[in-house]
Amino acid sequence: MNKTVIIALISCFSTLCQAQNLQPIERQRAFTFGLGGTWQIRRDDLFSPLRYEGIGGEMHMGAESQSERWFKQFDAWGSYNSVRTYVTKGYNYPAHAFRGGLNYSLLHRIKPDNQQFRWYVGGSVFSNGNGQYYLANVNNELSYDVPTGLAASTFLQKNIRFWRKNLIVSTQMTLPLIAYNLRPTYIGFSNEDFYKAQTGFTYFPQHLQFDWRWSIELPLSNQNKIRLTYRWEYLDDRQIGRLQLGTQTVLFQTLFNIPFKTSSKN
């Protein structure tokens, strides 16, 4: 995503934040499920100077819980992309790219009395992984990056009314701060060298990874919701060699309401 698009999104959300005042919300929780399409661009200089890119699919499932004070989220997701090189001259080499992860976020609301938007700030525990299986043009066949660690996270939400519909717009960003990571150590010519990994702690900004999401939700009459999300990710890992990865995803999600138990009086 270029700077113009980012500035346009920020400006649009800033305008929406002035649209209407918030009403207090009741505690709510939901099971989430989503499917979408994704475009990925990847370059790992340990394996090839070429850039690989291509389209694929992504799936998410998890749970969310929100109140006036807290926002909690669990997300399990995975994706697959069919990628290849796009060179002007020469054979375009194919490859298989895959990503996935687990993430749990716990965020606390800042300025609960604010009537313009809800802003939550906190942290996340995550375990992500991405890899690419090369079919040609490299000595080693498997590139991978598997960080597990702690991240800072923020979530901003606003109610709006558009086309006579009550909608909810939000943006969420996660930035890893410290992680224990696995990366390939050696490009070898024998099978036993393919999967050897270098392990160690990585820190921001040596391991730079953004996960930024923009969403719009439509509440339904049965207390469920449908959500459309645009997800932008960028990774620049310099633990060993340099891995750069950029993805853009459009995700359609359904949020199924999970009612809280009500106490019965005898």
C-alpha positions, -999 to 999 in steps of 0.1 A, spaced: 0 0 0 14 34 -9 15 65 13 -14 81 -6 -38 53 2 -27 52 39 -33 90 42 -67 86 25 -78 59 49 -67 79 79 -85 110 66 -116 90 60 -116 75 94 -110 109 111 -141 122 93 -162 93 104 -150 98 140 -170 131 140 -201 115 126 -221 108 158 -217 104 196 -214 69 211 -239 53 233 -228 29 262 -225 -6 250 -235 -38 268 -210 -65 273 -209 -87 242 -190 -117 228 -190 -136 196 -175 -165 176 -159 -152 144 -154 -169 111 -141 -154 79 -129 -162 44 -111 -139 19 -86 -134 -9 -50 -123 -5 -21 -110 -26 14 -117 -15 49 -103 -24 79 -121 -9 117 -118 -12 142 -138 8 178 -131 -2 190 -163 14 174 -182 -14 170 -160 -44 174 -124 -56 141 -127 -73 107 -115 -60 78 -139 -58 42 -128 -59 8 -142 -64 -28 -146 -53 -43 -169 -27 -69 -175 -1 -71 -168 37 -93 -182 65 -98 -168 101 -117 -182 131 -117 -171 167 -136 -152 194 -141 -116 205 -154 -101 237 -160 -64 242 -172 -41 270 -169 -4 279 -136 -12 296 -121 -42 278 -116 -57 244 -104 -93 241 -97 -111 209 -85 -146 199 -76 -152 162 -65 -183 145 -58 -180 108 -40 -194 78 -35 -187 41 -20 -202 9 -7 -183 -21 4 -197 -55 34 -174 -63 59 -171 -91 86 -148 -103 77 -122 -130 109 -115 -148 110 -97 -182 133 -123 -197 137 -159 -187 116 -186 -171 91 -175 -144 98 -199 -115 67 -211 -95 65 -216 -57 40 -223 -29 37 -198 -1 19 -203 32 12 -183 63 -6 -188 96 -8 -178 132 -24 -177 166 -29 -144 184 -45 -134 217 -50 -97 225 -61 -80 258 -67 -43 255 -80 -17 280 -101 13 270 -85 48 272 -107 76 283 -140 57 288 -160 90 290 -150 99 254 -182 102 233 -166 103 199 -149 69 197 -137 39 217 -100 35 219 -84 4 234 -47 -1 241 -29 -32 253 -8 -62 243 -8 -95 224 7 -129 227 13 -143 192 28 -172 173 31 -166 136 47 -185 108 53 -181 71 71 -201 45 77 -207 9 84 -240 -9 106 -233 -39 103 -256 -69 133 -243 -88 162 -218 -90 175 -223 -54 198 -248 -36 176 -251 -5 139 -257 -10 122 -242 21 123 -207 34 106 -200 67 102 -175 95 84 -185 128 83 -159 155 66 -163 189 65 -134 213 48 -103 226 34 -74 207 18 -40 213 -17 -36 200 -44 -9 197 -80 -9 186 -101 22 176 -139 20 170 -167 43 160 -204 41 153 -217 58 122 -250 60 102 -247 55 65 -275 48 40 -300 46 69 -279 18 84 -262 18 118 -226 7 111 -195 2 131 -161 12 117 -128 2 133 -91 0 128 -66 -23 146 -28 -24 146 -4 -49 161 34 -44 163 56 -72 177 82 -60 202 101 -92 211 100 -127 197 118 -160 197 123 -168 161 133 -196 137 150 -189 104 170 -212 80 207 -212 87 222 -227 56 215 -232 19 227 -268 14 229 -294 -13 219 -324 9 185 -332 24 197 -329 60 206 -293 54 171 -283 43 154 -278 76 182 -267 99 171 -235 118 188 -207 136 170 -198 168 172 -167 189 155 -136 203 147 -108 179 136 -73 188 120 -43 172 131 -29 148 154 -58 137 122 -78 133 98 -53 119 62 -66 114 30 -46 110 -5 -61 110 -30 -33 103 -67 -39 97 -96 -17 87 -131 -30 92 -168 -21 87 -195 -40 105 -233 -43 100 -252 -54 131 -281 -78 124 -315 -80 141 -305 -114 157 -275 -98 175 -251 -113 150 -229 -91 127 -213 -93 94 -179 -76 88 -158 -66 58 -121 -62 66 -91 -50 47 -58 -63 62 -23 -50 53 8 -67 66 45 -59 62 74 -79 74 111 -70 73 132 -96 92 170 -93 93 178 -120 118 197 -140 91 198 -126 56 168 -104 49 132 -115 44 107 -90 32 70 -99 29 40 -78 20 4 -90 19 -30 -74 13 -62 -93 22 -99 -86 18 -118 -107 43 -156 -113 48 -164 -123 83 -195 -134 103 -197 -128 140 -221 -151 158 -234 -138 191 -226 -159 222 -251 -150 249 -240 -146 285 -257 -169 311 -284 -151 331 -289 -160 367 -324 -173 375 -341 -165 407 -362 -191 425 
